[in-house]
Amino acid sequence: MVRCTLGATMVVLAAVACDTEEAGGEDSIDRCADDVDNDHDGLVDCEDPRCSVFPRCRADDVDAGGDADADADGDVDGDGDVDGDGDVDGDGDGDGDVDGDGDGDGDCAEPTVNCGGECVDLDSSRENCGACGFLCPDVKGCRDGECVCEAPAVICDGKCVDLELSLENCGACGFRCIGASGCWDGECTCGGFMPDACVSDDHVTCTELNGDPQNCGTCGTVCGGHSTGCSQQGQCVCEVDWPDQCREGDVIDCTDLDADSENCGSCGDPCEADEICVSGDCLASG
């Protein structure tokens, strides 16, 4: 907005005194650094008092860094270095590590590194064994960057165990004793009501072969369909209406050879699709 007052005119010329105030003058940090007299008052940039609110125009600004923060250090990110990379090491790579040892701070003497603000030796730290944050649980300690146990124990699944005594690691890591009374000298021990040992690839099951329908008479023999269980003689017991037994692989199924079309008269003798089994003979169904 321009307000003007006309003075008295004697001849051809009129003296005009203008008091100028233009909106959008020296009122931003950009306009106080553009070498333009934006409000037409004869004062450019920091010469104008209105620019004194900005750091680059303050009287106490001795900034020689050219970063417009009035501190003369060239540091625009305020982290104490002059590289503007977001860390305080001054090397321009943004990782904070000045000595190249990977710990991010450069303040730990070799061979230690910084783990969570603490200088530790990865070769011997139980809480940082081989790498920051790698904990050796339930073990004696860390040696040469590896968790170690006190002999004769060994590490199984992160824990120190005695392979001669452990029910979960008997003789080897992960080898279990199921239903056993114990593990002695690395072997599962069966006894009492479970005297028989059935061995598989990764465990031993202690059982009673004379009574276990999953191991009836021999390990792995299963009493299948229409069976009521395993007798004290180690034999599968069948239901009354299914008096006969047919074995396929490790499974014993109870059936009736007089009426079973899949086993008519004898195990494994099926009838044709249009036949039925009557008294152990395949007859035409029509």
Backbone torsions as a table, in degrees:
resi	resn	phi	psi	omega
1	MET	NA	136.8	-177.8
2	VAL	-119.9	125.1	175.4
3	ARG	-112.6	126.1	-177.1
4	CYS	-125.3	145.3	176.3
5	THR	-121.0	123.3	-179.7
6	LEU	-88.3	129.0	177.0
7	GLY	-88.3	-177.9	-179.6
8	ALA	-69.8	142.7	-178.0
9	THR	-111.6	123.8	179.9
10	MET	-100.6	-39.0	-173.7
11	VAL	-124.9	-128.0	-177.2
12	VAL	-86.0	-32.7	-173.3
13	LEU	-91.6	146.2	174.8
14	ALA	-117.3	133.3	178.7
15	ALA	-84.6	122.0	-177.4
16	VAL	-115.4	120.6	176.1
17	ALA	-105.2	120.5	-176.2
18	CYS	-115.5	125.6	172.8
19	ASP	-97.7	107.6	-169.2
20	THR	-101.5	133.5	173.7
21	GLU	-143.1	104.7	-175.3
22	GLU	-105.1	130.3	178.6
23	ALA	-63.1	146.3	179.3
24	GLY	77.8	36.5	-179.8
25	GLY	-81.6	-137.6	-179.7
26	GLU	-77.7	76.2	-174.2
27	ASP	-128.0	16.1	176.7
28	SER	-148.7	161.7	-178.8
29	ILE	-64.6	-29.4	177.7
30	ASP	-70.0	-43.2	-178.2
31	ARG	-73.9	-17.0	176.1
32	CYS	-91.5	11.7	178.6
33	ALA	-141.7	21.9	-175.0
34	ASP	-108.6	8.2	179.5
35	ASP	57.0	33.1	179.3
36	VAL	-129.1	138.5	174.8
37	ASP	-83.4	85.2	-170.9
38	ASN	-68.2	-29.0	-178.3
39	ASP	-106.5	10.0	172.5
40	HIS	57.0	38.3	178.0
41	ASP	-105.3	8.8	178.4
42	GLY	85.8	0.4	-178.6
43	LEU	-116.9	128.9	-174.9
44	VAL	-108.3	132.0	174.6
45	ASP	50.9	-122.3	-173.3
46	CYS	-68.0	-10.4	174.8
47	GLU	-68.6	-26.3	-177.5
48	ASP	-81.7	126.2	-179.7
49	PRO	-56.4	-26.4	-178.8
50	ARG	-66.4	-19.1	179.6
51	CYS	-86.7	-5.5	-174.2
52	SER	-69.0	-11.8	-179.9
53	VAL	-78.1	-14.2	-177.6
54	PHE	-94.3	143.1	-174.2
55	PRO	-51.7	-41.1	-175.3
56	ARG	-69.7	-14.6	-179.3
57	CYS	-109.5	3.1	178.3
58	ARG	-71.2	152.1	-176.9
59	ALA	-66.3	-27.6	-177.2
60	ASP	-93.2	8.7	179.9
61	ASP	-81.1	113.5	176.9
62	VAL	-116.7	36.4	-173.9
63	ASP	-67.2	116.0	175.4
64	ALA	-107.9	5.4	-175.9
65	GLY	-89.3	-15.0	179.4
66	GLY	70.7	22.2	-177.0
67	ASP	-108.8	7.3	175.5
68	ALA	63.2	27.7	176.9
69	ASP	-117.2	5.9	171.9
70	ALA	67.2	27.0	178.9
71	ASP	-122.2	-3.8	171.9
72	ALA	70.0	12.4	-177.2
73	ASP	-106.3	-5.3	180.0
74	GLY	75.6	8.5	-176.2
75	ASP	-97.3	111.5	-177.8
76	VAL	-95.1	-11.0	-177.1
77	ASP	-104.1	-1.3	172.8
78	GLY	69.9	22.0	-177.9
79	ASP	-99.6	3.6	175.0
80	GLY	97.3	-5.6	175.0
81	ASP	-109.3	-170.5	-177.5
82	VAL	-124.3	21.9	-175.5
83	ASP	-106.5	-14.6	176.8
84	GLY	68.3	25.2	-177.0
85	ASP	-100.1	2.7	176.0
86	GLY	92.7	-2.4	175.1
87	ASP	-123.3	-178.3	-173.5
88	VAL	-111.8	17.7	-175.8
89	ASP	-94.9	-14.0	175.8
90	GLY	74.8	14.2	-178.7
91	ASP	-101.8	-3.2	172.7
92	GLY	81.3	6.5	-177.5
93	ASP	-104.9	-7.3	173.3
94	GLY	80.9	4.6	-177.4
95	ASP	-103.4	-6.5	177.8
96	GLY	74.3	5.1	-175.6
97	ASP	-106.0	111.9	-177.0
98	VAL	-96.1	-14.5	-176.9
99	ASP	-108.6	0.8	173.8
100	GLY	72.9	17.7	-178.8
101	ASP	-94.6	1.9	175.0
102	GLY	84.6	4.1	-177.1
103	ASP	-93.8	-7.4	172.0
104	GLY	83.1	4.1	-179.7
105	ASP	-139.2	-27.0	177.3
106	GLY	75.8	11.8	-176.5
107	ASP	-107.5	3.6	-179.9
108	CYS	-102.4	130.6	179.8
109	ALA	-75.6	142.7	177.4
110	GLU	-61.3	144.4	5.4
111	PRO	-91.5	12.5	-177.4
112	THR	-79.6	157.2	175.4
113	VAL	-132.6	165.7	-178.6
114	ASN	-85.9	121.1	175.1
115	CYS	-125.6	107.3	179.3
116	GLY	62.4	34.0	178.6
117	GLY	86.1	6.0	-179.9
118	GLU	-125.4	136.4	177.5
119	CYS	-80.6	120.7	-176.8
120	VAL	-133.5	156.4	176.3
121	ASP	-98.3	112.6	-176.7
122	LEU	-66.5	-14.7	178.9
123	ASP	-80.4	-19.8	-174.2
124	SER	-132.6	-6.8	-177.6
125	SER	-77.4	121.1	179.3
126	ARG	-66.4	-31.0	-179.9
127	GLU	-85.6	-16.0	-179.2
128	ASN	-139.7	66.0	-172.9
129	CYS	-90.3	105.3	179.9
130	GLY	87.2	-25.3	179.1
131	ALA	-161.1	152.3	179.2
132	CYS	-58.8	129.9	175.7
133	GLY	85.9	-3.8	179.4
134	PHE	-86.3	106.9	-175.2
135	LEU	-92.9	136.1	172.2
136	CYS	-90.4	99.6	-177.2
137	PRO	-82.4	137.6	174.4
138	ASP	53.5	34.5	176.8
139	VAL	-125.4	167.6	-174.6
140	LYS	-69.2	-42.3	-177.6
141	GLY	179.0	-164.4	-178.0
142	CYS	-122.8	131.0	179.1
143	ARG	-135.5	124.3	-179.2
144	ASP	55.4	35.6	177.1
145	GLY	78.6	12.9	178.5
146	GLU	-130.4	141.8	178.6
147	CYS	-67.6	137.8	-178.5
148	VAL	-128.6	155.9	178.8
149	CYS	-121.2	162.7	175.8
150	GLU	-82.4	126.6	-177.9
151	ALA	-56.2	142.8	8.8
152	PRO	-92.6	10.8	-177.5
153	ALA	-67.2	151.6	175.6
154	VAL	-129.1	167.7	-179.9
155	ILE	-89.0	123.5	173.2
156	CYS	-127.7	117.5	179.9
157	ASP	53.8	42.2	175.4
158	GLY	81.6	5.0	-179.0
159	LYS	-126.2	150.6	176.0
160	CYS	-82.4	124.1	-179.5
161	VAL	-134.6	153.6	176.0
162	ASP	-98.4	110.1	-176.2
163	LEU	-65.5	-14.2	179.0
164	GLU	-85.6	-13.1	-174.0
165	LEU	-128.7	-17.8	-172.0
166	SER	-76.6	124.4	177.2
167	LEU	-67.2	-27.1	-180.0
168	GLU	-91.0	-14.3	-178.8
169	ASN	-143.5	67.7	-173.1
170	CYS	-94.5	105.3	-179.2
171	GLY	87.0	-25.9	179.0
172	ALA	-160.2	152.5	178.6
173	CYS	-58.8	129.3	175.9
174	GLY	85.4	-4.8	179.3
175	PHE	-86.7	116.8	-170.8
176	ARG	-102.3	150.1	172.1
177	CYS	-107.3	109.8	-177.5
178	ILE	-100.9	123.1	-179.3
179	GLY	73.1	13.1	-176.8
180	ALA	-86.4	157.2	176.3
181	SER	-82.3	-16.1	178.2
182	GLY	170.7	176.9	174.3
183	CYS	-120.2	118.2	-178.4
184	TRP	-127.4	127.0	-178.5
185	ASP	54.4	34.4	176.6
186	GLY	78.5	16.6	178.1
187	GLU	-130.5	138.4	178.6
188	CYS	-69.0	136.5	-178.9
189	THR	-111.4	121.8	178.4
190	CYS	-105.8	152.2	179.5
191	GLY	-178.1	-178.3	179.8
192	GLY	66.6	-128.7	-179.6
193	PHE	-79.8	-5.9	178.9
194	MET	-124.5	71.6	-171.0
195	PRO	-83.5	-17.0	-172.9
196	ASP	-100.4	139.4	-178.9
197	ALA	-107.6	122.6	174.5
198	CYS	-109.2	118.8	-171.9
199	VAL	-102.1	134.4	172.4
200	SER	-122.9	-170.4	-175.2
201	ASP	-65.1	-36.6	-173.6
202	ASP	-125.0	9.7	178.3
203	HIS	-162.6	164.9	171.1
204	VAL	-119.3	129.6	176.0
205	THR	-107.7	121.0	175.4
206	CYS	-86.6	130.8	-175.1
207	THR	-150.8	-176.2	173.5
208	GLU	-119.2	105.8	-175.8
209	LEU	-62.7	-24.6	175.7
210	ASN	-93.9	72.9	178.9
211	GLY	147.1	-12.7	-178.4
212	ASP	-93.8	111.4	-178.5
213	PRO	-66.8	-13.6	176.4
214	GLN	-93.1	-14.3	177.5
215	ASN	-144.4	70.2	-171.6
216	CYS	-92.9	108.6	-179.7
217	GLY	83.5	-43.0	176.9
218	THR	-139.6	156.3	179.1
219	CYS	-62.2	130.6	175.7
220	GLY	89.9	-9.3	178.3
221	THR	-79.7	120.5	-173.3
222	VAL	-109.8	132.8	173.3
223	CYS	-84.0	114.6	-171.4
224	GLY	-95.7	-134.9	-172.5
225	GLY	-59.5	139.9	177.5
226	HIS	61.5	23.2	176.0
227	SER	-98.8	146.5	177.9
228	THR	-100.6	-3.1	178.6
229	GLY	141.4	-167.1	-178.9
230	CYS	-114.6	130.2	-176.2
231	SER	-78.6	170.9	177.4
232	GLN	-69.1	-8.3	175.1
233	GLN	-97.3	5.5	179.0
234	GLY	75.9	33.0	179.6
235	GLN	-122.3	139.9	176.4
236	CYS	-68.9	137.1	179.9
237	VAL	-104.6	130.0	-176.1
238	CYS	-102.7	158.5	173.8
239	GLU	-66.4	158.0	-175.0
240	VAL	-58.3	-43.5	-176.0
241	ASP	-79.7	-2.0	-179.8
242	TRP	-132.1	72.5	-168.3
243	PRO	-79.5	-15.7	-174.3
244	ASP	-100.3	157.0	-178.7
245	GLN	-121.5	135.0	174.4
246	CYS	-127.5	128.4	-176.8
247	ARG	-104.7	133.7	173.4
248	GLU	-131.9	110.0	-175.6
249	GLY	67.7	-126.2	-179.4
250	ASP	-94.2	2.3	-174.7
251	VAL	-108.5	131.5	174.9
252	ILE	-107.4	116.3	177.7
253	ASP	-103.4	143.5	175.1
254	CYS	-91.3	138.9	-176.8
255	THR	-150.9	-176.2	175.1
256	ASP	-125.2	105.4	-176.1
257	LEU	-65.5	-16.2	177.9
258	ASP	-80.2	-17.4	-173.8
259	ALA	-133.9	-5.2	-175.8
260	ASP	-85.7	112.2	-178.4
261	SER	-66.6	-18.2	177.5
262	GLU	-87.9	-21.5	179.7
263	ASN	-140.3	74.5	-172.4
264	CYS	-94.8	108.8	-179.6
265	GLY	87.4	-34.9	177.8
266	SER	-156.0	159.3	-178.1
267	CYS	-64.4	133.6	176.2
268	GLY	83.3	10.7	178.6
269	ASP	-108.1	93.4	-178.4
270	PRO	-86.6	154.5	173.0
271	CYS	-86.5	161.8	175.5
272	GLU	-68.1	169.6	-175.6
273	ALA	-63.7	-30.2	-178.0
274	ASP	-99.0	17.6	-179.3
275	GLU	-118.8	160.2	173.4
276	ILE	-127.7	160.8	-178.8
277	CYS	-99.2	120.8	-179.8
278	VAL	-128.7	118.7	179.9
279	SER	52.0	35.9	175.8
280	GLY	85.0	8.4	179.0
281	ASP	-122.5	142.3	176.6
282	CYS	-83.8	122.1	179.5
283	LEU	-123.5	152.6	178.4
284	ALA	-63.6	135.1	-175.7
285	SER	-75.9	-19.4	-177.4
286	GLY	-84.9	NA	NA
